[in-house]
């Protein structure tokens, strides 16, 4: 995918997320625009770095790394970025992304159907194992820091 197409997809997802943000949160459309623009720029830069830097590191790794660095307390722009991004709801960001994932899966529905019932069993085991593992880790950490 060309970077211009990537930017187009990011802008469309950002716009749809802003609409979902208005519906799902108490934040207005205009007040969420700066945070969304930052997220779009961050995603674009991360994807671009993933393509131009050799080593095969995926773009999402750059997105996470740059986002973490820019929002560390003490970095000059951290407070402004955190304040802007806090106006964008996480669940509202997921709406267009999950819709896209659904369309992508439907495109390959024949392959999914050939997986038979085993894929359901494996998925259930993975979900349950992840949930139990997360609960155990949370329990241990909360107990260690004295929260429970």
C-alpha positions as CSV (number, residue, x, y, z in Angstrom):
1,X,0.0,0.0,0.0
2,X,1.3,3.4,-0.9
3,X,1.9,6.0,1.9
4,X,-0.7,8.3,0.3
5,X,-3.3,5.4,0.5
6,X,-2.2,4.8,4.1
7,X,-2.8,8.4,4.9
8,X,-6.2,8.3,3.3
9,X,-7.2,5.2,5.3
10,X,-6.0,6.9,8.5
11,X,-7.9,10.0,7.8
12,X,-11.1,8.1,7.1
13,X,-10.7,6.0,10.3
14,X,-10.0,9.2,12.2
15,X,-13.1,10.9,10.9
16,X,-15.3,7.9,11.7
17,X,-13.7,7.7,15.1
18,X,-14.5,11.4,15.7
19,X,-18.1,10.8,14.9
20,X,-18.2,7.8,17.2
21,X,-16.4,9.9,19.8
22,X,-19.2,12.4,19.7
23,X,-21.8,9.7,20.1
24,X,-20.0,7.7,22.7
25,X,-18.4,10.3,25.0
26,X,-19.2,13.8,26.3
27,X,-16.5,15.3,24.3
28,X,-17.4,17.4,21.3
29,X,-16.3,16.9,17.7
30,X,-14.0,20.0,17.5
31,X,-12.4,19.5,20.9
32,X,-11.3,16.0,20.0
33,X,-9.7,17.0,16.6
34,X,-6.3,17.9,18.0
35,X,-6.0,14.5,19.8
36,X,-7.1,12.7,16.7
37,X,-4.7,14.6,14.4
38,X,-1.9,13.6,16.8
39,X,-2.9,10.0,16.7
40,X,-3.2,10.0,12.9
41,X,0.2,11.7,12.6
42,X,1.7,9.2,15.1
43,X,0.3,6.2,13.2
44,X,1.5,7.6,9.8
45,X,5.0,8.3,11.1
46,X,5.2,4.8,12.7
47,X,4.0,3.1,9.5
48,X,6.4,5.1,7.4
49,X,9.4,4.3,9.7
50,X,8.4,0.6,9.6
51,X,8.8,0.8,5.8
52,X,12.0,2.8,5.5
53,X,14.1,1.5,8.4
54,X,15.7,-1.9,7.6
55,X,15.3,-4.8,10.0
56,X,11.7,-5.8,9.5
57,X,10.4,-4.1,12.6
58,X,6.7,-3.6,12.2
59,X,5.3,0.0,12.1
60,X,3.2,-0.6,15.3
61,X,6.4,-1.0,17.3
62,X,7.5,2.5,16.2
63,X,4.0,3.9,16.9
64,X,4.1,2.5,20.5
65,X,7.7,3.6,21.1
66,X,7.2,7.2,19.8
67,X,3.9,7.5,21.6
68,X,5.4,6.4,24.9
69,X,8.4,8.7,24.5
70,X,6.3,11.7,23.7
71,X,4.0,11.2,26.6
72,X,6.6,10.5,29.3
73,X,6.2,13.1,32.1
74,X,9.0,15.6,31.8
75,X,9.0,15.7,28.0
76,X,8.1,19.3,27.1
77,X,5.0,18.3,24.9
78,X,3.8,15.4,27.1
79,X,1.1,17.3,29.0
80,X,-0.3,18.9,25.9
81,X,-0.4,15.6,24.0
82,X,-1.9,13.7,26.9
83,X,-4.6,16.4,27.3
84,X,-5.5,16.4,23.6
85,X,-5.6,12.6,23.3
86,X,-7.6,12.2,26.5
87,X,-10.5,13.8,24.5
88,X,-10.6,10.8,22.2
89,X,-12.3,7.7,23.6
90,X,-10.5,4.4,23.2
91,X,-13.6,2.4,22.4
92,X,-14.5,5.0,19.7
93,X,-11.2,4.4,18.0
94,X,-11.9,0.7,17.8
95,X,-15.2,1.1,16.0
96,X,-13.9,1.7,12.4
97,X,-11.0,-0.6,13.0
98,X,-13.2,-3.5,14.0
99,X,-15.5,-2.8,11.1
100,X,-12.6,-3.0,8.7
101,X,-11.5,-6.3,10.4
102,X,-15.0,-7.6,9.9
103,X,-14.9,-6.7,6.2
104,X,-11.5,-8.3,5.8
105,X,-12.7,-11.5,7.4
106,X,-15.8,-11.7,5.3
107,X,-13.6,-11.4,2.2
108,X,-11.9,-14.7,3.3
109,X,-15.0,-16.4,4.7
110,X,-14.4,-19.5,2.6
111,X,-11.0,-20.0,4.3
112,X,-12.6,-19.4,7.7
113,X,-15.3,-21.9,7.0
114,X,-12.8,-24.6,6.0
115,X,-11.2,-24.3,9.5
116,X,-14.3,-26.1,10.8
117,X,-15.2,-26.4,14.4
118,X,-11.6,-26.7,15.6
119,X,-11.1,-22.9,15.2
120,X,-13.9,-22.3,17.7
121,X,-12.4,-24.6,20.3
122,X,-9.0,-23.1,19.9
123,X,-10.4,-19.6,20.1
124,X,-12.3,-20.4,23.3
125,X,-9.2,-21.9,24.9
126,X,-7.1,-18.9,23.9
127,X,-9.6,-16.4,25.2
128,X,-10.2,-18.3,28.5
129,X,-6.4,-18.8,29.0
130,X,-5.7,-15.1,28.3
131,X,-8.4,-14.0,30.7
132,X,-7.3,-16.3,33.5
133,X,-3.6,-15.4,33.0
134,X,-4.4,-11.7,33.0
135,X,-6.5,-12.1,36.2
136,X,-3.7,-14.0,37.9
137,X,-1.1,-11.4,37.0
138,X,-3.4,-8.5,38.1
139,X,-4.1,-10.3,41.4
140,X,-0.4,-10.8,42.1
141,X,0.5,-7.2,41.3
142,X,-2.4,-5.6,43.2
143,X,-1.6,-7.8,46.2
144,X,2.1,-6.9,46.0
145,X,1.4,-3.2,45.9
146,X,-1.1,-3.4,48.7
147,X,-4.2,-2.4,46.7
148,X,-6.2,-5.6,47.8
